[in-house]
Amino acid sequence: MNKTAVFITFASVATVSIITAAVLLAVRPDASATLIQLIGTALALIAVFAGTVYGLGKQGEKIDTIQRQTNGTNTALHAENTRLTNLLIQRGINPDADTIEARKPAHARE
């Protein structure tokens, strides 16, 4: 969400609220406490909503950046993992075993 749009919206709501509160104070001062409380609550909710949306937007940008930075690396790691798994299968070793014993090459055995 654009910072300018959030500021203009908040300023507009605040301006209309102040004008409404002034008119109500002139016409019916006994009801002004309820209106002022409602205005304060509304402005607080708008501020929290704007902050939340802004934070989510920033988080989305960071996730996109991380994804772009790691895309090639993750693809290469996945391909290497697949190649090594296939190599284990070809040699008759279960790649799903919890532990894979290190075997010495045939020429190194005693």
C-alpha positions in Angstrom: 0.0 0.0 0.0 1.3 3.4 -0.9 2.4 5.6 2.1 0.9 8.7 0.5 -2.5 7.1 0.0 -2.6 6.0 3.6 -1.6 9.5 4.8 -4.3 11.2 2.6 -7.0 8.7 3.8 -6.0 9.2 7.5 -5.9 13.0 7.1 -9.2 13.1 5.3 -10.9 11.0 8.0 -9.3 13.1 10.8 -10.4 16.3 9.1 -14.0 15.2 8.6 -14.0 13.9 12.2 -12.8 17.2 13.6 -15.4 19.2 11.6 -18.2 16.8 12.7 -17.1 17.1 16.4 -17.0 20.9 16.2 -20.5 21.0 14.7 -21.8 18.5 17.3 -20.2 20.6 20.1 -22.1 23.7 18.8 -25.4 22.0 18.3 -25.6 19.3 21.0 -22.7 19.5 23.6 -24.1 16.7 25.7 -23.6 14.1 23.0 -20.0 15.2 22.2 -18.3 12.8 24.6 -19.7 9.7 22.7 -18.7 11.1 19.3 -15.2 12.0 20.3 -14.7 8.5 21.7 -16.0 7.0 18.5 -13.7 9.2 16.4 -10.7 8.3 18.5 -11.5 4.6 18.2 -12.0 4.9 14.4 -8.7 6.8 13.9 -6.9 4.2 16.0 -8.3 1.3 14.0 -7.4 3.1 10.7 -3.8 3.6 11.9 -3.4 0.0 13.0 -4.9 -1.3 9.7 -2.5 0.9 7.7 0.5 -0.3 9.7 -0.5 -3.9 9.3 -1.1 -3.6 5.5 2.2 -1.7 5.2 4.1 -4.4 7.2 2.6 -7.2 5.1 3.6 -5.4 1.9 7.2 -5.1 3.2 7.2 -8.8 4.1 6.0 -9.8 0.7 8.8 -7.7 -0.9 11.4 -9.5 1.3 10.0 -12.9 0.4 10.2 -12.1 -3.3 13.8 -10.9 -2.9 14.8 -14.0 -1.0 13.1 -16.2 -3.6 14.9 -14.4 -6.5 18.3 -14.7 -4.7 18.0 -18.4 -3.9 16.2 -19.7 -6.9 19.3 -20.9 -8.8 20.9 -22.3 -5.7 17.9 -24.3 -4.6 17.4 -25.7 -8.1 21.1 -26.8 -8.3 20.9 -28.3 -4.8 17.7 -30.2 -5.7 19.3 -31.6 -8.9 22.4 -32.7 -7.0 20.3 -34.4 -4.3 18.4 -36.2 -7.0 21.6 -37.3 -8.7 23.1 -38.6 -5.5 19.9 -40.4 -4.6 19.8 -42.1 -8.0 23.5 -43.1 -7.5 22.7 -44.7 -4.2 19.8 -46.7 -5.7 22.1 -47.9 -8.6 24.6 -49.2 -6.0 21.8 -51.1 -4.2 21.8 -48.8 -1.1 18.5 -47.8 0.4 18.5 -44.0 0.4 15.6 -43.8 2.9 17.6 -45.6 5.6 18.2 -43.5 8.7 21.9 -44.1 8.5 24.0 -45.0 5.5 27.2 -46.8 6.5 30.4 -45.5 4.9 31.9 -48.3 2.8 35.4 -48.5 1.8 36.1 -49.1 -1.9 36.8 -52.7 -2.9 40.5 -52.0 -3.6 41.0 -50.5 -0.1 39.5 -53.5 1.9 41.8 -55.6 3.9 
